[in-house]
Amino acid sequence: MVTITNPDFIGLTSVTIYDVAGRLVKQNKVSGVNNAVVMNISELRSAVYMVVIATEYGQLVKQLLKK
Protein backbone atom coordinates (compact mmCIF):
# COMPACT_ATOMS: atom_id res chain seq x y z
CA MET A 1 0.00 0.00 0.00
CA VAL A 2 1.05 3.55 -0.64
CA THR A 3 -0.62 6.52 1.02
CA ILE A 4 -0.60 9.98 -0.52
CA THR A 5 -1.44 12.55 2.13
CA ASN A 6 -3.17 15.83 1.42
CA PRO A 7 -2.74 17.99 4.54
CA ASP A 8 -3.87 21.18 2.76
CA PHE A 9 -7.12 19.53 1.59
CA ILE A 10 -6.54 20.51 -2.06
CA GLY A 11 -9.10 19.09 -4.49
CA LEU A 12 -7.51 15.99 -6.03
CA THR A 13 -8.69 14.64 -9.38
CA SER A 14 -6.49 11.58 -9.94
CA VAL A 15 -3.39 9.69 -8.87
CA THR A 16 -1.61 7.86 -11.69
CA ILE A 17 1.42 5.59 -11.57
CA TYR A 18 3.73 5.16 -14.57
CA ASP A 19 6.75 2.90 -15.01
CA VAL A 20 10.11 4.38 -16.06
CA ALA A 21 9.25 3.72 -19.73
CA GLY A 22 6.19 5.97 -19.38
CA ARG A 23 3.60 3.19 -19.54
CA LEU A 24 0.46 3.60 -17.43
CA VAL A 25 0.57 1.06 -14.61
CA LYS A 26 -2.24 2.09 -12.28
CA GLN A 27 -4.76 4.92 -12.03
CA ASN A 28 -7.07 6.03 -9.27
CA LYS A 29 -9.73 8.63 -10.05
CA VAL A 30 -10.45 10.84 -7.07
CA SER A 31 -13.31 13.27 -6.65
CA GLY A 32 -13.54 16.04 -4.14
CA VAL A 33 -11.27 16.90 -1.27
CA ASN A 34 -9.62 14.02 0.57
CA ASN A 35 -7.01 14.17 3.30
CA ALA A 36 -5.36 10.98 1.95
CA VAL A 37 -5.48 8.57 -0.98
CA VAL A 38 -4.48 4.93 -0.43
CA MET A 39 -3.46 2.75 -3.37
CA ASN A 40 -2.71 -0.96 -3.32
CA ILE A 41 0.58 -1.50 -5.16
CA SER A 42 1.20 -5.09 -4.07
CA GLU A 43 0.82 -6.33 -7.67
CA LEU A 44 3.61 -4.04 -8.89
CA ARG A 45 7.08 -5.52 -9.18
CA SER A 46 10.10 -3.99 -7.48
CA ALA A 47 11.09 -0.95 -9.54
CA VAL A 48 11.07 2.83 -9.72
CA TYR A 49 7.77 4.47 -10.70
CA MET A 50 6.57 7.99 -11.33
CA VAL A 51 3.43 9.06 -9.46
CA VAL A 52 1.45 11.91 -11.04
CA ILE A 53 -0.89 13.61 -8.59
CA ALA A 54 -3.43 15.77 -10.42
CA THR A 55 -5.21 18.52 -8.49
CA GLU A 56 -7.55 21.35 -9.31
CA TYR A 57 -4.44 23.59 -9.51
CA GLY A 58 -2.16 21.42 -11.68
CA GLN A 59 0.01 18.33 -11.44
CA LEU A 60 2.76 17.14 -9.15
CA VAL A 61 5.17 14.33 -10.05
CA LYS A 62 6.88 12.24 -7.39
CA GLN A 63 9.18 9.25 -7.62
CA LEU A 64 8.17 5.96 -5.96
CA LEU A 65 10.61 3.16 -5.20
CA LYS A 66 8.88 -0.20 -4.69
CA LYS A 67 11.15 -2.72 -2.98
C-alpha contacts under 8 A as a table, 3 or more apart, distances in Angstrom:
res1	aa1	res2	aa2	distance
1	M	38	V	6.68
1	M	39	M	5.56
1	M	40	N	4.39
1	M	41	I	5.40
1	M	42	S	6.63
2	V	38	V	5.71
2	V	39	M	5.33
2	V	40	N	6.44
2	V	41	I	6.79
3	T	36	A	6.57
3	T	37	V	5.64
3	T	38	V	4.42
3	T	39	M	6.45
4	I	36	A	5.46
4	I	37	V	5.10
4	I	38	V	6.37
5	T	35	N	5.91
5	T	36	A	4.23
5	T	37	V	6.47
6	N	9	F	5.42
6	N	10	I	6.73
6	N	34	N	6.76
6	N	35	N	4.59
6	N	36	A	5.35
6	N	37	V	7.99
7	P	35	N	5.86
7	P	36	A	7.92
8	D	35	N	7.70
9	F	33	V	5.69
9	F	34	N	6.13
9	F	35	N	5.63
10	I	33	V	6.00
10	I	34	N	7.65
10	I	55	T	6.87
10	I	56	E	7.37
11	G	31	S	7.50
11	G	32	G	5.40
11	G	33	V	4.46
11	G	34	N	7.17
11	G	55	T	5.62
11	G	56	E	5.55
12	L	30	V	6.02
12	L	31	S	6.44
12	L	32	G	6.32
12	L	33	V	6.14
12	L	34	N	7.20
12	L	53	I	7.49
12	L	54	A	6.00
12	L	55	T	4.21
12	L	56	E	6.29
13	T	29	K	6.14
13	T	30	V	4.78
13	T	31	S	5.53
13	T	32	G	7.27
13	T	53	I	7.91
13	T	54	A	5.48
13	T	55	T	5.29
13	T	56	E	6.81
14	S	27	Q	7.20
14	S	28	N	5.62
14	S	29	K	4.38
14	S	30	V	4.95
14	S	31	S	7.76
14	S	53	I	6.10
14	S	54	A	5.20
14	S	55	T	7.20
15	V	27	Q	5.89
15	V	28	N	5.21
15	V	29	K	6.54
15	V	30	V	7.38
15	V	51	V	6.87
15	V	52	V	5.74
15	V	53	I	4.65
15	V	54	A	6.27
16	T	24	L	7.44
16	T	25	V	7.72
16	T	26	K	5.83
16	T	27	Q	4.32
16	T	28	N	6.25
16	T	51	V	5.64
16	T	52	V	5.11
16	T	53	I	6.57
17	I	24	L	6.26
17	I	25	V	5.52
17	I	26	K	5.11
17	I	27	Q	6.23
17	I	49	Y	6.51
17	I	50	M	5.68
17	I	51	V	4.53
17	I	52	V	6.34
18	Y	21	A	7.69
18	Y	22	G	5.46
18	Y	23	R	5.34
18	Y	24	L	4.61
18	Y	25	V	5.18
18	Y	26	K	7.09
18	Y	49	Y	5.64
18	Y	50	M	5.16
18	Y	51	V	6.44
18	Y	52	V	7.95
19	D	22	G	5.37
19	D	23	R	5.52
19	D	24	L	6.77
19	D	25	V	6.45
19	D	47	A	7.98
19	D	48	V	6.83
19	D	49	Y	4.70
19	D	50	M	6.28
20	V	23	R	7.47
20	V	48	V	6.59
20	V	49	Y	5.84
20	V	50	M	6.92
24	L	27	Q	7.62
28	N	39	M	7.65
34	N	37	V	7.01
40	N	43	E	7.76
41	I	44	L	5.44
42	S	45	R	7.80
44	L	66	K	7.76
45	R	66	K	7.19
45	R	67	K	7.93
46	S	65	L	7.52
46	S	66	K	4.86
46	S	67	K	4.80
47	A	65	L	6.00
47	A	66	K	5.39
47	A	67	K	6.80
48	V	63	Q	7.02
48	V	64	L	5.69
48	V	65	L	4.56
48	V	66	K	6.27
49	Y	63	Q	5.86
49	Y	64	L	4.99
49	Y	65	L	6.32
49	Y	66	K	7.69
50	M	61	V	6.61
50	M	62	K	5.81
50	M	63	Q	4.71
50	M	64	L	5.96
51	V	61	V	5.57
51	V	62	K	5.13
51	V	63	Q	6.04
51	V	64	L	6.66
52	V	59	Q	6.59
52	V	60	L	5.72
52	V	61	V	4.55
52	V	62	K	6.56
53	I	59	Q	5.58
53	I	60	L	5.11
53	I	61	V	6.27
53	I	62	K	7.98
54	A	57	Y	7.94
54	A	58	G	5.93
54	A	59	Q	4.41
54	A	60	L	6.47
55	T	58	G	5.28
55	T	59	Q	6.00
